[in-house]
Amino acid sequence: MRKLTLLIGVILLLSGVIAEALYITTARVAYSGIVANIYLTAGILFVLMGFILMLASVKIPKLRVS
C-alpha cells in the first residue's frame, strides 16, 4: 500500500510540474485567458497533493504517534 501511495504521489507531483510548465509557456501570449489560470491552479494542487501523498507513504523510524 505504501508503494502504491508513493507511486501516486510521484505521478501527481510530476503532473503538477508539467502543468506549471504549461502555465509558463501559455501565460505570456495574447490569448492567455482561463486556460492558463487552470494550468496554474491544477499545477499547484497536483504538487501539493503529490507531496502530501509522498510524505504519507514514507515510514519515519524515529517518529512515534502515541
PLY file of the C-alpha trace (Angstrom):
ply
format ascii 1.0
element vertex 66
property float x
property float y
property float z
element edge 65
property int vertex1
property int vertex2
end_header
0.00 0.00 0.00
2.88 2.35 0.74
4.45 1.76 -2.64
1.15 2.49 -4.38
0.72 5.70 -2.39
4.28 6.70 -3.21
3.71 5.98 -6.91
0.52 8.05 -6.98
2.30 10.85 -5.14
5.18 10.89 -7.61
2.78 10.88 -10.57
0.81 13.78 -9.11
3.98 15.70 -8.35
5.32 15.27 -11.86
1.99 16.18 -13.45
1.92 19.29 -11.28
5.36 20.28 -12.54
4.22 19.70 -16.12
1.09 21.81 -15.54
3.24 24.61 -14.13
5.47 24.43 -17.21
2.41 24.65 -19.44
1.28 27.70 -17.48
4.65 29.37 -18.01
4.57 28.72 -21.74
0.97 29.91 -22.25
0.77 32.84 -19.82
2.74 35.35 -21.91
0.75 35.15 -25.10
-2.09 37.46 -26.05
-4.76 34.77 -25.96
-3.98 33.51 -22.46
-7.18 33.51 -20.54
-8.90 31.00 -18.36
-6.86 28.08 -19.71
-3.60 29.47 -18.34
-5.22 30.00 -14.95
-6.46 26.41 -14.94
-2.91 25.20 -15.61
-1.67 27.27 -12.67
-4.38 26.11 -10.27
-4.13 22.46 -11.28
-0.35 22.57 -11.08
-0.37 23.93 -7.55
-2.98 21.42 -6.40
-1.20 18.46 -8.02
2.14 19.44 -6.49
0.63 19.82 -3.01
-1.35 16.58 -3.19
1.63 14.67 -4.59
3.91 15.99 -1.86
1.40 15.08 0.84
0.95 11.57 -0.54
4.71 11.10 -0.76
5.11 12.16 2.87
2.25 9.88 3.93
3.86 6.87 2.28
7.30 7.30 3.84
7.94 5.44 7.08
9.92 7.58 9.51
11.54 5.35 12.15
12.08 7.99 14.85
8.53 9.35 14.69
6.09 7.74 17.11
2.42 8.53 17.28
1.00 7.93 20.73
0 1
1 2
2 3
3 4
4 5
5 6
6 7
7 8
8 9
9 10
10 11
11 12
12 13
13 14
14 15
15 16
16 17
17 18
18 19
19 20
20 21
21 22
22 23
23 24
24 25
25 26
26 27
27 28
28 29
29 30
30 31
31 32
32 33
33 34
34 35
35 36
36 37
37 38
38 39
39 40
40 41
41 42
42 43
43 44
44 45
45 46
46 47
47 48
48 49
49 50
50 51
51 52
52 53
53 54
54 55
55 56
56 57
57 58
58 59
59 60
60 61
61 62
62 63
63 64
64 65
